[in-house]
Amino acid sequence: MSTSHEFGFFRLLVRNLANHPYRNIATIFAFACIAATLFSSQFLMNGATASLDRGISRMGADILVVPEEYVAAGQTVILSGQPSSFFFEDTNYDKISSIHGVEKASPQIYIATLFASCCAAPLQMIAIDPENDFTIAPWLKENPGVKLGKDDMIIGSAVIQNVGNDLFFYGHTFHVVGILGQTGMGVDNSVFIRFEDAYVMAEESELKAVKKLIIPPEMVSSVLVKVDPGASPADVAREIQDQVPGTKTITPNGLLNTVSGQLGAVRRLLQGTTLAVTIVSIPLLACISAMVAHERRKDFAILRSIGAKKTYVISLLFAESFSIAVIGGLIGIGASAVILVLFQDFIASSLNIPFIIPSPLAILVNGITALILCTVIGGIASLYPAIQISRSDSYETIRKGES
């Protein structure tokens, strides 16, 4: 008969955990805090990065060209979809298209909408030229039955409407023909129409809308640029700024730096909290483990005296510590995941960052990382009592306990 069967290893493990509920609950709480802060930090960064990747892919451009004085507004439109209207003083669209390294250029007009009956807040309306566009074009190819025709509108995933519904902006009626997939970026809070319909809407707004919409003729708000294969987006961006005065360029790397900066303070706070909790927890948990070893030295000695090996007793001690660490880690990860998922929109708007739920694989890796940290801390905290047990003499311990 094996030792683990004879002494009921798992039965002893469960009983020992149940015999000290208050102390174990406090220890579990410490591990839950460690796991939650580490998991939250990784979750937010991965969610922002995934959103940025998906949003840039949806944008379909390597460079966004905007008026020099509206670069911040341009970034905000892309990242969060906060409504904004602005125009180049001189579009220079043809000049941008002819710059070396530019494969294709697509103009857009940004229109900040008024409050509409469909939505709780104003939306960003983006007018495009379907013939030259490469933001909506890939989606249209994936949905061959959809066509952006006269008075048609394609909406972002955050616009709560169904295909076939009519929406009204500046007194003009648009028909919803498609809904884009979620990106976590500004495109989710945007609606897309044709240039022609935007001009008609502006003409009608004086009579039909509360406020007249003005779109300067032949003017655009931004130009999306796709560079030639092999060309450097950074080099092409510099060339555009040099050759077209009054413009600024926004690149994916620039957006990533912006998001990283916005997330930096939060990430540092969460990582600092994780480090602080870890530093405080290790000696605290070690102290608790030492107290446990002192209180139960007679129990361990009796196990030794009836035939249990030192390795068995030490394994039992580590198993208790690892069990508590894993339970606390799972609770912390689960609680933080639920909060982050339920309040993802609030978190994104509060931090002013693009955000979507990371992939299941990324979440799994984050969770495993947090659990590994908890188990390592649990193992470190159990080293001292394990050493004390290995050095103790069973007979002397029992005799002192009886005297």
Secondary structure, 3 states (H helix, E strand, C coil): CCHHHHCCHHHHHHHHHHHCHHHHHHHHHHHHHHHHHHHHHHHHHHHHHHHHHHHHHHHCCCEEEEEHHHHHHHHHHHHCCCCCCCCCCCCCHHHHHCCCCEEEEEEEEEEECCCCCCCCCCCEEEEECCCCCCCCHHHHHHCCCCCCCCCEEEECCCCCCCCCCEEEECCEEEEEEEECCCCCCHHHHEEEEEHHHHHHHHHHHHHHCCCCCCCCCCCCCEEEEEECCCCCHHHHHHHHHHHCCCEEEECHHHHHHHHHHHHHHHHHHHHHHHHHHHHHHHHHHHHHHHHHHHHCHHHHHHHHHCCCCHHHHHHHHHHHHHHHHHHHHHHHHHHHHHHHHHCHHHHHHHHCCCCCCCCHHHHHHHHHHHHHHHHHHHHHHCHHHHHHHHHCCHHHHHHHHHC
